[in-house]
Amino acid sequence: TMLQATAKLCCGIAHDHLRRLPGKYCSPPLQPQEKRAEKRVLKAMLSQHLTGIPLGGDPLEIPEPAGDISPCHFSRVDLSYIAQGERALQQALSILQEHTSWQTEAKLDVGAVVSSATLPGLGKVFRTEMVLAVPAAQLHRELFEKIEQMPQWNPTLSHVKVLQHVGTDTLVTHEVTAPSPGNLVGQRDFVSVRHCGRRKTAIYLVGSATHIEPLPLQEGCIRAESRLSCIVLQPLAGDPACTHFTWLLSMDLKGWIPVSVVNRVLPQSQADFIKHLCQHLSVTACP
């Protein structure tokens, strides 16, 4: 059918372009199961927007965006960003659904529990969990829709800019950390694809490193990479005013940093972020 032909064309374009993006970022070759997952995602998206009829095997519920937006209006680069966002989401879902042996690292003052696991292809992944007295929709607005305003309430960031919007659920962003005297890591900047997905009542905010032209290196910064970031916002059963907040984080900070320092800095950065978020929203953790 015409829909199937269009789906195959767009899937091929997205996969081919993602593999050949210029510059530092180059996606590793897709495994057969990743290719199948990527094609299912894009075919499902095309089916929903062009006909409204599901094709089956859809791994994610993709909401209808506002306005007249369809995959036919996306460029090849746009499709590559969407595909990268969906791949990151599927990777995060796999991690969350598997019975991984997580080891507790710390219990933080903000009420969060930090655990970690070493996973193939990602290295050490930190998972932070807590319950916040904020509805999931409000957290979604603060962490995705209003992402450029983050430096106003998070002093660890000096700059966040959305470089490109792709539809309503995919962004390309540039973030720069704030300089901090005595910081062992130093100032870093990140270029990331950020993607929002929904499954049942949960909202998934994922991110991974990408490359965009032209975006030169920032003076005084080292270009670091997010291997995977996924924040899960799950309304608390019986109390939708509270949200079960889960954050998976794996980063390559680049530069010559001892592993022991990295393993201390990343969970601390999660704790600081949550603390500043709670202060901004004037909330505390739910009991």
C-alpha positions as CSV (number, residue, x, y, z in Angstrom):
1,T,0.0,0.0,0.0
2,M,1.0,3.6,-0.3
3,L,1.2,3.9,3.5
4,Q,3.5,0.9,3.8
5,A,5.7,2.3,1.0
6,T,5.9,5.7,2.6
7,A,6.7,4.1,6.0
8,K,9.6,2.1,4.4
9,L,10.9,5.2,2.7
10,C,10.9,7.3,5.8
11,C,12.4,4.5,8.0
12,G,15.2,4.1,5.5
13,I,15.8,7.8,5.3
14,A,15.9,8.2,9.1
15,H,18.1,5.2,9.6
16,D,20.6,6.1,6.8
17,H,20.8,9.8,7.9
18,L,21.3,9.0,11.5
19,R,24.2,6.7,10.8
20,R,25.8,9.4,8.6
21,L,25.3,12.5,10.7
22,P,28.4,14.7,10.3
23,G,30.7,15.7,13.1
24,K,31.6,14.0,16.4
25,Y,28.4,12.2,17.0
26,C,27.9,9.0,15.0
27,S,25.3,6.5,16.0
28,P,26.7,2.9,16.3
29,P,25.4,0.4,13.7
30,L,22.0,-0.8,14.7
31,Q,21.4,-4.3,15.8
32,P,18.7,-6.3,14.0
33,Q,16.3,-6.0,16.9
34,E,17.0,-2.2,17.1
35,K,16.3,-1.8,13.4
36,R,12.9,-3.6,13.8
37,A,12.0,-1.5,16.8
38,E,12.9,1.7,15.0
39,K,10.8,0.7,12.0
40,R,7.9,-0.2,14.2
41,V,8.0,3.2,15.9
42,L,8.1,5.2,12.7
43,K,5.5,3.1,10.9
44,A,3.2,3.5,13.9
45,M,3.8,7.2,13.9
46,L,3.1,7.4,10.1
47,S,0.0,5.2,10.6
48,Q,-1.4,7.4,13.3
49,H,-0.8,10.7,11.6
50,L,-1.8,9.7,8.1
51,T,-4.7,7.3,8.6
52,G,-5.4,6.9,12.3
53,I,-5.3,3.1,11.9
54,P,-2.6,1.3,14.1
55,L,-0.4,-1.1,12.3
56,G,0.2,-3.3,15.3
57,G,3.4,-4.0,17.3
58,D,3.6,-0.4,18.4
59,P,6.0,-0.3,21.4
60,L,4.9,3.2,22.5
61,E,1.7,5.1,22.6
62,I,2.4,8.3,20.6
63,P,-0.2,11.1,21.2
64,E,-1.6,13.2,18.4
65,P,0.3,16.5,18.3
66,A,-1.5,19.8,18.2
67,G,-1.8,21.5,14.9
68,D,-1.2,20.3,11.4
69,I,1.9,18.2,11.9
70,S,2.5,15.0,10.1
71,P,5.7,12.9,9.3
72,C,5.4,14.0,5.7
73,H,6.3,17.5,6.8
74,F,9.5,16.4,8.6
75,S,12.9,16.7,6.9
76,R,15.4,13.8,6.8
77,V,17.3,15.4,9.7
78,D,14.0,15.8,11.6
79,L,13.3,12.1,11.1
80,S,16.7,11.1,12.3
81,Y,16.2,13.1,15.5
82,I,12.8,11.4,16.1
83,A,14.3,8.0,15.5
84,Q,17.2,8.7,17.9
85,G,14.7,9.8,20.6
86,E,12.6,6.7,20.1
87,R,15.7,4.5,20.2
88,A,16.7,6.1,23.5
89,L,13.2,5.6,24.9
90,Q,13.2,1.9,23.9
91,Q,16.6,1.5,25.5
92,A,15.3,3.1,28.8
93,L,12.2,1.0,28.8
94,S,14.3,-2.2,28.4
95,I,16.4,-1.2,31.4
96,L,13.4,-0.3,33.5
97,Q,11.6,-3.5,32.6
98,E,14.5,-5.9,33.2
99,H,15.2,-7.3,36.6
100,T,18.6,-5.6,36.9
101,S,20.6,-6.0,40.1
102,W,20.6,-2.4,41.4
103,Q,23.0,-1.7,44.3
104,T,22.0,1.1,46.7
105,E,24.6,3.9,46.6
106,A,23.0,6.5,49.0
107,K,19.9,7.9,50.6
108,L,19.8,11.6,50.1
109,D,18.5,14.4,52.3
110,V,15.9,15.3,49.7
111,G,14.3,11.9,50.3
112,A,15.7,10.2,47.2
113,V,17.3,6.8,47.0
114,V,20.3,6.4,44.6
115,S,21.3,3.0,43.2
116,S,23.5,1.9,40.4
117,A,24.2,-0.9,38.0
118,T,26.8,-1.5,35.3
119,L,25.1,-2.2,32.0
120,P,26.4,-3.3,28.5
121,G,27.0,-0.4,26.2
122,L,26.4,2.2,28.9
123,G,28.8,1.5,31.7
124,K,27.6,2.6,35.1
125,V,24.0,3.8,35.2
126,F,22.7,5.7,38.2
127,R,19.0,5.5,39.2
128,T,17.4,8.0,41.5
129,E,13.9,7.4,42.9
130,M,11.6,9.4,45.1
131,V,8.0,10.6,45.3
132,L,7.3,14.4,44.8
133,A,4.3,16.3,45.9
134,V,3.7,17.6,42.4
135,P,1.4,16.4,39.6
136,A,3.2,14.7,36.7
137,A,1.8,17.2,34.2
138,Q,3.4,20.1,36.1
139,L,6.7,18.3,36.2
140,H,6.4,17.7,32.5
141,R,6.0,21.4,31.9
142,E,8.9,22.4,34.0
143,L,11.3,19.7,32.7
144,F,10.4,19.7,29.0
145,E,8.1,22.5,27.8
146,K,9.9,25.2,29.9
147,I,13.4,23.7,29.6
148,E,15.0,26.9,28.6
149,Q,14.0,28.5,31.9
150,M,15.9,25.9,34.0
151,P,18.9,28.2,34.7
152,Q,16.5,30.6,36.5
153,W,16.0,28.0,39.3
154,N,19.0,25.6,38.8
155,P,22.3,27.4,39.6
156,T,24.3,24.5,38.3
157,L,23.3,25.5,34.7
158,S,24.3,28.7,33.0
159,H,22.6,28.3,29.7
160,V,19.9,26.0,28.1
161,K,18.8,26.7,24.5
162,V,16.4,24.8,22.3
163,L,18.2,24.6,19.0
164,Q,15.4,22.8,17.1
165,H,11.8,21.7,17.7
166,V,10.7,18.6,15.9
167,G,7.0,18.3,16.2
168,T,5.8,18.7,19.8
169,D,7.7,15.8,21.5
170,T,11.3,16.1,20.2
171,L,13.8,18.8,20.9
172,V,17.5,19.4,20.1
173,T,19.1,21.3,23.0
174,H,22.4,22.9,24.1
175,E,23.1,23.1,27.8
176,V,26.1,24.7,29.5
177,T,26.9,24.0,33.1
178,A,27.8,27.0,35.4
179,P,31.4,27.5,36.4
180,S,32.1,26.5,40.0
181,P,35.3,27.4,41.9
182,G,36.9,24.2,43.2
183,N,34.8,22.0,41.0
184,L,36.9,18.9,40.1
185,V,35.0,18.3,36.9
186,G,35.0,21.8,35.4
187,Q,32.6,23.4,33.0
188,R,30.9,21.1,30.5
189,D,28.4,21.6,27.7
190,F,26.0,19.1,26.1
191,V,24.2,18.8,22.8
192,S,21.3,16.4,23.1
193,V,18.1,15.1,21.5
194,R,15.3,15.2,24.1
195,H,12.2,13.3,23.5
196,C,8.9,12.9,25.4
197,G,7.0,9.6,25.2
198,R,3.9,8.3,27.0
199,R,2.9,4.9,28.0
200,K,-0.4,4.5,29.9
201,T,-0.3,7.1,32.7
202,A,3.5,7.5,32.7
203,I,5.5,10.3,31.0
204,Y,9.0,9.5,29.8
205,L,11.5,12.3,29.2
206,V,14.6,10.8,27.5
207,G,17.8,12.4,26.2
208,S,21.0,11.3,24.5
209,A,23.9,13.0,22.9
210,T,23.7,14.2,19.3
211,H,25.4,16.6,16.9
212,I,24.1,19.6,15.1
213,E,25.7,22.0,12.7
214,P,26.9,24.7,13.1
215,L,27.6,24.6,16.9
216,P,31.2,25.3,17.7
217,L,32.8,24.2,21.0
218,Q,32.2,26.7,23.8
219,E,35.3,28.5,25.1
220,G,36.4,27.1,28.5
221,C,34.0,24.1,28.2
222,I,34.6,20.5,27.4
223,R,31.9,18.9,25.2
224,A,30.5,16.0,27.3
225,E,27.9,13.5,26.2
226,S,24.8,12.0,27.7
227,R,24.8,8.3,26.9
228,L,21.3,8.1,28.3
229,S,19.0,10.1,30.5
230,C,15.4,9.1,31.3
231,I,13.1,10.7,33.8
232,V,9.9,8.8,34.4
233,L,6.9,10.6,35.8
234,Q,4.3,8.2,37.1
235,P,1.3,9.6,39.0
236,L,1.0,7.9,42.4
237,A,-1.7,5.4,42.6
238,G,-4.6,6.8,44.7
239,D,-3.0,10.3,44.8
240,P,-2.5,12.0,41.4
241,A,-1.2,15.1,43.2
242,C,2.0,13.2,43.8
243,T,4.4,11.7,41.3
244,H,6.8,8.8,41.5
245,F,10.0,10.2,40.0
246,T,12.6,7.9,38.6
247,W,15.7,9.1,36.8
248,L,18.2,6.9,34.9
249,L,21.5,8.7,34.1
250,S,24.6,7.6,32.3
251,M,27.1,10.2,31.1
252,D,30.6,10.5,29.5
253,L,32.0,13.6,31.0
254,K,35.1,13.5,28.8
255,G,38.5,14.8,30.0
256,W,40.8,13.2,32.4
257,I,38.6,12.5,35.4
258,P,39.2,9.6,37.8
259,V,36.3,7.0,37.8
260,S,35.9,7.5,41.5
261,V,35.2,11.2,41.0
262,V,32.7,10.6,38.2
263,N,30.9,8.0,40.3
264,R,30.6,10.7,43.1
265,V,29.7,13.6,40.9
266,L,26.9,12.1,38.8
267,P,24.6,11.0,41.7
268,Q,25.4,14.3,43.5
269,S,24.3,16.2,40.4
270,Q,21.0,14.3,40.4
271,A,20.5,15.2,44.1
272,D,21.3,18.9,43.5
273,F,19.0,19.0,40.5
274,I,16.1,17.5,42.5
275,K,16.8,19.8,45.5
276,H,16.7,22.9,43.3
277,L,13.5,21.6,41.5
278,C,11.8,21.2,44.9
279,Q,12.8,24.6,46.0
280,H,11.6,26.1,42.7
281,L,8.2,24.4,43.1
282,S,8.2,25.0,46.8
283,V,7.4,21.4,47.5
284,T,8.9,18.5,49.5
285,A,8.9,14.8,49.0
286,C,5.6,13.0,49.6
287,P,5.8,10.9,52.8
